[in-house]
């Protein structure tokens, strides 16, 4: 399985990169993808929600009326959940929503997304490049050349590149990440995935560990 390497003008360079069939050509496992995306979104939750229970309300503990003889329901104190301002029954408490997944499943999830993107022809390979200085206009020119302007795109770098990252930061539909930072959620969320040429082999090796 091969992909043609494009230059910054969107033209073919004549070079090709070989894609590993075990990474880009497997049968997608949708459940594995679901679990990793769920894990990613769960980790984004702050979990700081809190409601006061009956024991945490500051109010009188005096019994409102006698237990029997009134002909109506029995009442305790004003902190009862049945009264306005009373405690809440089984209210939310601060908690950590994160959960663990094994590494093999997370690798399978990434392979599944990449294989599906490959089937949809949503993966491109761009020659390694950089900008002399951070400039959003230059990155927009690159997006135009790759026919990605206005589309959700993910650029995967072989190593940290500050100028490329800063040039894309103000573009809401474009995301630039290092190869070892990418999650299944990032891959799923992108309409088009662009690998820098040097990132392909590193990304594949990362999924074989």
C-alpha positions in Angstrom: 0.0 0.0 0.0 1.5 3.3 -1.1 0.7 7.0 -1.1 2.1 9.7 -3.3 4.0 12.5 -1.5 2.7 16.0 -2.3 4.7 19.2 -2.2 3.5 22.5 -0.7 1.9 23.4 -4.0 -0.3 20.3 -3.9 1.6 18.6 -6.8 3.0 15.1 -6.8 6.7 15.0 -6.0 7.3 11.6 -7.7 8.1 10.0 -4.4 5.9 7.5 -2.6 5.7 6.3 1.0 4.9 2.7 1.9 2.0 2.3 4.4 1.9 -0.8 6.6 -1.1 -3.0 5.9 -1.3 -3.9 9.6 -1.9 -0.2 10.4 -3.7 1.3 7.4 -5.4 -1.8 6.0 -7.1 -3.7 8.8 -10.9 -4.4 9.2 -12.0 -1.5 11.5 -13.1 -2.4 15.0 -15.8 0.2 15.8 -16.2 -0.8 19.4 -12.5 -0.2 20.1 -12.8 3.3 18.5 -15.9 3.9 20.6 -14.1 3.0 23.8 -11.1 5.2 23.2 -13.2 8.2 22.1 -15.3 7.7 25.3 -12.2 7.6 27.4 -10.9 10.8 25.8 -14.1 12.7 26.4 -14.5 11.3 29.9 -11.0 12.6 30.8 -12.1 16.1 29.7 -14.8 16.3 32.3 -13.9 18.3 35.4 -16.1 16.3 37.7 -16.5 19.3 40.1 -20.3 19.0 40.3 -21.7 19.1 43.9 -25.1 19.4 45.6 -25.6 19.6 49.3 -27.2 16.7 51.0 -29.5 16.9 54.1 -26.6 16.7 56.6 -24.8 19.6 54.9 -27.7 22.1 55.0 -27.5 24.8 57.7 -31.0 25.1 59.2 -33.0 24.3 62.3 -33.2 20.7 63.3 -36.5 21.2 65.2 -39.3 18.8 64.3 -41.9 20.9 62.4 -44.9 19.2 63.9 -45.9 16.3 66.0 -45.5 12.8 64.5 -49.2 11.8 64.8 -52.6 13.3 64.9 -52.3 16.0 62.3 -53.9 14.0 59.5 -51.1 14.8 57.1 -47.7 13.4 56.2 -45.0 13.0 58.8 -42.3 15.7 58.8 -38.9 15.9 60.3 -36.9 19.1 60.2 -36.8 21.9 57.5 -33.8 20.3 55.9 -35.9 17.6 54.5 -35.6 17.1 50.7 -39.3 17.7 50.3 -39.0 21.3 51.3 -37.6 24.2 49.2 -34.0 24.8 50.3 -33.7 21.3 51.8 -31.0 18.8 51.0 -30.9 16.9 47.8 -31.4 13.2 47.7 -28.5 11.3 46.0 -27.1 14.6 44.6 -24.0 14.7 42.4 -20.6 14.5 44.2 -17.1 15.4 42.9 -15.7 12.5 41.0 -13.1 11.5 38.5 -14.6 10.2 35.3 -11.3 8.8 33.9 -11.0 5.1 33.2 -8.2 2.9 31.9 -7.9 1.0 28.6 -5.1 -1.3 27.8 -2.5 -0.3 25.2 -3.4 -3.0 22.7 -6.9 -1.8 22.5 -5.9 1.8 22.1 -3.5 0.9 19.3 -6.3 -1.1 17.6 -8.6 1.9 17.8 -6.0 4.1 16.0 -5.4 1.5 13.4 -9.2 1.1 12.9 -9.7 4.9 12.3 -6.7 5.1 10.0 -7.9 2.1 8.0 -11.4 3.7 7.6 -9.9 7.0 6.6 -7.7 5.2 4.0 -10.8 3.6 2.6 -12.4 7.0 2.4 -9.3 8.5 0.6 -9.0 11.0 3.5 -5.3 10.6 4.1 -2.6 12.7 2.4 1.2 12.7 2.7 3.0 16.1 2.5 6.8 16.6 2.1 8.6 17.8 5.2 8.6 21.5 5.3 8.6 24.5 7.7 8.0 28.2 7.7 10.6 30.8 8.2 8.4 32.6 10.8 4.9 32.0 12.2 2.4 33.3 9.6 -1.2 32.2 9.3 -1.4 33.5 5.8 1.3 31.0 4.7 -0.6 28.1 6.3 -3.9 29.2 4.5 -2.0 29.2 1.2 -0.9 25.6 2.0 -4.5 24.6 2.8 -5.6 26.1 -0.5 -3.0 24.1 -2.4 -4.1 20.9 -0.7 -7.8 21.8 -1.2 -8.4 21.6 2.5 -9.5 25.2 3.2 -12.8 25.2 5.1 -12.4 21.4 5.9 -11.5 19.9 9.3 -8.0 18.8 8.9 -5.3 17.2 11.1 -1.6 17.7 10.3 0.8 15.2 11.9 4.4 16.3 12.4 7.5 14.0 12.8 8.8 16.3 15.5 7.8 19.6 17.2 7.8 22.5 14.8 6.9 25.8 16.5 6.5 27.9 13.4 4.1 25.4 11.7 2.1 25.0 14.9 1.8 28.8 15.5 0.9 29.4 11.9 -2.1 27.1 12.3 -3.2 28.0 15.7 -5.8 30.7 14.7 -7.5 28.4 12.2 -10.5 26.8 13.9 -10.8 23.8 11.6 -7.1 22.9 11.5 -5.1 21.1 14.1 -1.3 20.4 14.1 0.1 17.8 16.4 3.2 15.8 16.9 3.0 12.1 15.9 3.1 10.8 19.5 0.4 13.1 20.8 -2.4 12.0 18.5 -5.4 10.1 19.9 -8.2 8.2 18.2 -10.5 11.2 19.0 -8.2 13.5 17.0 -8.2 11.1 14.1 -12.0 10.6 14.1 -12.6 14.4 14.5 -10.6 15.2 11.5 -12.2 15.1 8.1 -8.8 14.9 6.4 -5.5 13.7 7.8 -2.2 15.0 6.5 1.0 13.2 7.4 4.3 15.0 7.0 6.5 12.6 5.1 8.9 12.0 8.1 6.0 11.3 10.4 4.6 8.3 8.6 7.3 5.8 9.6 7.5 7.1 13.2 3.7 6.9 13.5 3.7 3.3 12.2 6.5 2.3 14.5 4.6 3.9 17.5 1.6 1.6 16.8 3.8 -1.5 16.7 5.3 -1.2 20.1 
